[in-house]
Amino acid sequence: MDMKKLMKQMQQAQNAAAKIQEDLATKSVEGSASGLVTVTMNGHGKVTALKIKPEAVDPDDVEALEDLLLVAIQDASAQADALQQDATRGLGIPGF
């Protein structure tokens, strides 16, 4: 294969990956647990906001709130993962 052509393809792939990373940083997803806890993440899977409704807070049952937080984080994380997969689907590069 022509080395110049290969280098050009590599540069195009790097540019496409950089653009995808920029786009993912501007997108957000929300995960929720019973509507009581909501977690917002960007497309990179970083938590950007957390909302807890007052009725989710019971001093006698902290474990329930912990479970709600965990479910909401997992939900948002799964959505961020799906966003990343959709964004990188057409690259054809291993690991993307």
C-alpha atoms as one frame of an Amber mdcrd trajectory, in Angstrom:
protein
   0.000   0.000   0.000   1.144   3.522  -0.765   2.639   5.068   2.386   1.312
   8.558   1.558  -2.191   7.186   1.147  -1.945   5.289   4.409  -0.734   8.418
   6.244  -3.607  10.440   4.780  -6.116   7.817   5.921  -4.604   7.828   9.403
  -4.877  11.617   9.563  -8.511  11.480   8.454  -9.259   8.864  11.124  -7.586
  11.004  13.792  -9.568  14.050  12.697 -12.812  12.067  12.754 -12.025  10.719
  16.235 -11.229  14.212  17.532 -14.510  15.537  16.128 -16.421  12.701  17.777
 -14.767  13.442  21.127 -15.733  17.113  20.839 -19.316  16.209  19.944 -19.622
  13.754  22.842 -18.496  16.429  25.285 -21.449  18.619  24.270 -24.119  15.908
  24.521 -25.835  14.801  27.683 -27.941  11.891  28.881 -30.100  11.446  31.984
 -30.451   8.371  34.106 -33.251   8.044  36.619 -34.303   5.807  39.472 -38.050
   5.805  40.108 -38.119   9.496  39.262 -36.665  10.212  42.700 -33.020  10.515
  41.678 -31.760  11.842  38.349 -28.156  11.767  37.156 -26.982  13.754  34.138
 -23.794  12.743  32.297 -22.036  14.087  29.256 -21.232  11.858  26.290 -17.918
  10.916  27.894 -19.713   9.430  30.901 -18.770  12.211  33.320 -21.449  13.150
  35.861 -22.473  16.771  35.324 -25.543  17.014  37.562 -27.380  15.132  40.277
 -30.941  15.778  41.485 -32.549  14.163  44.499 -36.205  14.718  45.334 -36.861
  15.346  49.028 -39.101  12.283  49.325 -36.088  10.105  48.430 -34.352  11.131
  51.643 -35.277   9.065  54.680 -32.739   9.286  57.521 -33.899   5.883  58.734
 -33.262   4.245  55.338 -30.024   5.583  53.875 -29.548   2.325  51.964 -32.616
   3.061  49.833 -31.124   6.387  48.738 -27.805   4.693  48.016 -29.613   2.137
  45.846 -31.493   4.888  43.982 -28.223   6.737  43.306 -26.564   3.583  42.044
 -29.453   2.751  39.701 -29.575   6.298  38.302 -25.798   6.351  37.725 -25.886
   2.963  36.010 -28.788   4.082  33.826 -27.016   7.270  32.752 -23.765   5.375
  32.180 -25.477   2.845  29.908 -26.977   5.698  27.894 -23.594   7.447  27.628
 -22.037   4.161  26.440 -24.729   3.812  23.778 -24.103   7.402  22.684 -20.386
   6.649  22.325 -21.047   3.472  20.351 -23.406   5.286  18.002 -20.887   8.083
  17.498 -17.995   5.761  16.649 -19.887   3.072  14.711 -18.794   4.229  11.231
 -15.084   4.657  11.943 -14.107   1.024  11.424 -11.187   1.426  13.813 -10.536
  -1.265  16.438 -11.289   0.060  19.904 -13.772   2.645  18.629
